[in-house]
Amino acid sequence: MWILLFGSFITRGSYYMVWPFLAVILYEKFALSATHVGLILSSAAVISVLVSFVGSALSDRIGRHQLMYASGILYIISFSILAEVDSIAGYSLVITLCSIATALWRPLTSALIGDIIKDKGTRELAMQSLYFVVNVGCAVGPMLGLWLGLTGEQSSFYITAAAFAFLLVLLWWGFHQHSKLDNEKSRQANQRSADSLDNEKNSISTETHNQNKTQTKITAKSGASNQILKVLMADKLLQCLIFANILCMFIYAQMDSSLIQYLTRAKVPDLLQLISAMIFTNALVIISTQFLLLKLMASLSLISRIQVGLVLLMCSQIWLAVNPLTLFWGWIGAIVVMSLAETILFPTMNVHIDRLAPEHLRGAYFGAASFYEFGYAIAPLGGGIILDQLGGSWLFFIAAALTLIVIYLYSILDNLPRPDFVKLEH
């Protein structure tokens, strides 16, 4: 477990040491338009979203260990090539490969925690710890890169490749130790079983039962896609919620792509320091306020919490739209407000889906919720087009207007029709 947490820290830290500055590199090397840069990043993101669906299912068949090794090797190869590539086509290809590796790696880490830790309470604590260390890595990475003078340097992608190579070695050792423990437990269990004359019959009965359970699971999986489509078509509340959260993710993702493009093209003073400081601030606010805000807002309903987060998100977009280009701390202040919105919104969205989902359709609901990621994926392209056509201020005014739409959609959720889940179950 500690290897997964430590690995998430070093990989996320090294990743954010270099990745956010990719838009700067593309602009400075090739003088690409904001739309062109956005198209490259969005294409990679859309492909990675689709791959994440396939990869999650594939890990159940071929094993998470093997797929994690494969995604780690893909990371190493991609970032090593990225450190040397010098053409637009090369960048486009390698960015896509990096995005695919990320789409595979993240769900595998969460799934492995579920495989290793059986107790529900301990598992939830481990998930929270994972989210915490990822944000610590996000905070430390860009500032460390700036201090080492690596920020914005193409050769610094070798650092991320080396971090993943080190992690793969740690994972191999950890998986090997875990396998030894499992083998020892199996050996002891077999030895105890051999002492019972009735064990063979019990074993046959258990095996038959397990085969039946396996067949049931396979049947359930084969109908999962149809079940998701049924839910999407029947539950108008869910459809509205998905659309609202796609918009929300589109708005939030402008910080990761379009804002950096806007600042780069506007030639703001101390650009690299500002980008590093914004990423550091975002992670630091999340780390320091996550549990405090959870306690302060415990008495509010889920919808009320989300509405508060959306108002903060809208305020941050207006702040970004009107902030003077040379006002360094103004940008940081806007990111603080946006980060508070993120801290409220993202965990609450997951809890909201969990409460809406009936027990027998929980998997279908969370599968449908994965469509949120398309908002994040198309954000670089949409933001880039607005930047080229209207400019940075209009981008964030439009984002603020979209937030108003999301607020309205959340306000009408309770009035939308839902299906009879008892009938759907049968």
N, C-alpha and C positions, 0 to 999 in steps of 0.2 A: 504493500500500500504506500509506504513512504517513498518508494522508487517512482510510483506514478505521480505523486505530489511533487517530488523534487524535479522529476522530468518535466512536468508541466510548467514549473517555475523557470527552469533554464531555457527550455525551448521557446516559451512565450516571451521571455525577456530578450533572447537573441533575435527572435522574429520581429519584435517591435523596435529593436535597435536599428533595423534597416528597412522593413517593409513599408511603413508609412511614408517614406521619402521616395518611393518608387515613382510617384507622379512628378516629383521634382526632377528626378533623373531623366524621365521620358521627355519632359518639356525642355530641359537644358540641352540634351543630346540631339533631339530630333525636331525641336520647335513644333511639336504636335499641338493641334487645337484641343480645347477642353473636351469637345465632343469626341475626338479621336481617342484621347486617353480614356475617357469614360467608356467608350465602346470596347476597348481592350479589357478594361477591368470588369465591366458588366458581363461580357461574354464569358470570361473565365468564371465569374461568380455563378452565373446561371448553370453552366455545365457542372460546377461543383455541387450545386444544390441537387441536381438530378443524380449525380454520382452518389451522394450521401444516402439517398433512398435505397439504391441498389447495394451499396456497401454494407449498410446495416443488416440487410437481409442475408447477404453473402457471408457475413461473419458467423451466422448461426450454422452455416453448412461446412465451411472450410476451417473454422476456428478463428478466434480473435487474435491469438498469438501470431499465427502465420500472416494474417492481414495487417497486423500492426507492424511486423517486420517489413512487409512489402511497402506499406505507406511510408515508413521511416527511410527505407532505401530510396524511394521516389523523392522524398524531401531532400536527401543528401545530393542525389544526382541533379535535381532541379536547381537548387541554390548554388551548386558548384558551377553549373552551366550559366546561371544568371550572373555570376561574377565575371564571366568572360564574354557574354554575347554582345554583339555590336550592331544588330539590325532590328528593325521594327518587327519583322516577321518572327525573328528569334525571340524577342521579348514577349510577343503575344503567345507563342507556343509554351515558353517556359513558365510564364505567369499562370497559364491554364494548368500546367502540370503541378505547380505549387498549390494552386487552389484545390485541385483534386486531392492532393495529399492531405491538405488541411481538412477537407470535407470527410475524409476517411478517418483521420486521426482523432478528431474531437469526440464523435460518438463512440468510438472504440474505447477511449479512456473511461468514459462514463459507464459503458457496458461492463468493462473489466472490474470496475469497483463493485457493480452489482453482482458479478460472478464470485468475487473474493469474499465480500462481506454479506452474510446472510441476514443478520439482525437488521430490521427495518430502521430503528432509531439510529443505530451506528452508521448505517448506510447513508441516511439523510445528513448526518453530521459530516461524513466523508465527502458528500457532494458539495456541501457548503464550504468545506475546507478546500476542495478543488477550485471552486469559484473564487475563493479568497486568494489562493496562491497564484492563480492565473492573473488576477488583477495586480498583485504585487509584482509579478514579472513584467506586466505592462507598464507599471510605474517606474521600475528600476531600469528596464531596457533602454529606452530612448535617452534618459539622462546619463547612463553609463556610456552609451555610444557617443554622446556629445562630449563627455569628459575625455574619452579616449581619442577623440578626433576622427571617429569612424563614420559619423552620421552623414548620409548623402554620398558616401564613397561606394562605388560599385563593388570594389574588392571586399567590402565588409560582408557581403553575402557568404563568403567562405566561413565566417564565424558561425552563422546559423547552421551551415552544413556540418561543421565540426561539432556543434552542440548536439545535433541529432545523432551523429555517429557515436558520441559518448553515451547518449541516452540508450541507444540500441544495445550497447555493451551491458549497461546496467539492467536493461529489461531482460536480456538473455540470462544474466546471472540470477535475477529475481524469479523468472519463470522456472529456471532450473531448480532453485531451492524450493519453490512452491510445489513443483512436480515431485520432488523427493519426499516432501511431507505427505502429499496425497498417496504416493505409493506405499509409504510406511503405514498409513492409516488403513489402506486397502489390505495390506499384508496381515495386519493385526485382525482386521475384520474377517478375513478368510480363515485365519487360524482358529478364531472363536467358532466360526461356522462349522469347521471340520469336526468339532467336538460333539456336534448334535447329529443323531442318526436321522432325524426328520428334516434336516436342513435342505436335502436335495429336493424333496417335494415342495417345501416352502419356496425354494429358489426358483423352481419351474413355474410355480404359481405367480411369484413376483414378476418373473420375466414376461409371462403372458400378459399380466396387468400393465407392465411398463410398455409392452408393444401396443396394447390397446390405447394407452395414453398417448403414445407417439403418433399413432394413426389419427387420433382425434386432433392432435395439434396440427398435423399436416393438413387435414381437412379444413381446420379453422383458418390456417394460413392461406389456403387456396381461395377462400371466400373473403379474405380481408379487403382486397381491392373493391369488390362489389359492395361490401358493407360500407366502406368509406363513401362511395358514390351515392349509395342510398341515403346516408346521413346528410351529405351535402345537398341533395335534392329535396329532402323532406324537412330539414331544420332551417327555417328562415333566419332564426336568431344566429345560428352558427355561420351562415353565409355572410350576414351583416358583420359579425365579429371578425371573420377572416379578412374581409375587405378593409375594415377599420384598422386592423393591425398591420396589414400590408402597407397602408398609407403611413402608419406610425413608424414602421421600420424604414420606409423610404425617407421620411423626414430625418430620423435620427442618423441614418447612414451618411448624410451629407457632410457630417463632421469628419468622417474617415477619408473622403475622396474629394468632393467638390470644394469644401472649405480650404483644403490644402492647395488645390489648383487655383482658387481665387487669390489666396495670399501670395502664391508663387508668381502669378501673372501681374499682380499689382505691385510686385517688388517691395513688399513691406520690409522695414529695417529688421535686422537680426532674424531672418526667416527661419533658419534651422533651429536656433534657440527657441523661437516661439512655438514651432511645431512640437519640439520635444517637451516644452513646458506644458502645452495643452494636453498631450497624451498623459504626461505624469499627473497633471491635475485631475483629469478624468478618472484615472485609476485610484488616486489617493482619496478623492471624495467618496467613491464607492466603498473603498476599504473602511474608511473612518465613520461612515454614516449608515451603512447597511442595516446593522442590528438596532441602532438608535432610532432610525425612522420606522422600523418594523414595530418597535415598542410604542412609539408616540402615536402611530396611526392604527393601533390595534382595535380601538373602539369604533373605527369607521368601517362601513361596508366596503366590499371589494370595488364596486363601481365608483364609490366616492373617492377611494384611494387613487383609482385610475384617473378620475377626472382631475384631481389635484396634480398628479404627475403630468397630465396633458396641458394644464394651464402653465405649469413651469416650463414645459417643452416649448409652448408657444411664445412665452416671454423670452426664452433664450434665442429663438429665431429672430424675433424683432430686435433684440440687442445686437445680434450678429449683423443684421441689416443696416443698422444706424451707427455702428461703432466706427470711429475714425481709423483709417488704415494705420496710422502711426501710434495709436494708443495701445501699447503692449498689454497693460493690465486690464484694459477693457475687454480684449479677447479672452483673457484668462477668466474674468468675471462671468462672461457669457457661458464659458465651458463649465464653470462651477454650477450654474443654474441648470444647464443641460444634464450634467452628471447627476444632480439630485433627482431630476425627472427620470433618468434611466434607473436609478437605484429603487425608485418607487414602482415604475412601470413593469420592468422585465420580470421580476419574481412574481408580481401580482397577476400578470397575464397567465403564467403557468398555473397558478392556484385557481384562477377563474375558470380555465378550461377543465381542470380536475373536478371542480364543483358542478360544472354544467354537464359533464359526461355521466350518463347512466353506467352502472357497473359493467353490464354486458357489452357496452360499446366504447369502453375507455380507450382501447387501442385505436379504434377508428377515429375517435375525436383527436387524440394526440397526433395521429397520422395526418389528419386534415390541418391541424395547427402548424404543421411543417411548412405549409404554403406561405406563412409569414415571411420566410426567408427570401421569397421572390421580391419583396419590397426592398430588401437590403441589396439584392443582386442587381436590380435595374437602377438603383440610385446613382451610380457613377455616370451612366449614360444619360439619364434624365437630367441630372444636375449639370453635366457638361454641356448639353444642348442649351439649357437656360443660361448658363454662363456666357456662351458664345453669342446668343441672340439678344439677351437682355442685360446681362451683367450680374455681378455678385449681390448687390443689394436686392435686386428683384428676386433672385433665387431664394433668399431667406424670407422675404415678404410673402412669396408664394408658399413656402414651407409653413409659415405661420397661418396662412389662410387654410391650408390643408389640415392643420391641427384643429381649426374650428370645425371642419367637416367631421373629423374623428370624434370630437367632443359631442357633436350632434348625434352621430351614429350610436355612440354609447348611451346617450340619453333615451333612445327609442328601443333599446334592446328588449326591455321587459314587455313591450307591447307587441312584439313579433310572435307569430305562431310557431309552435313546436309540434313535432309528431307524437303519436301515441307509442312510447317506447316499449310498452308491454306487448303490443301487437308486433312491433318490429322484432322483438326478441324471439317470438314464435313464428 
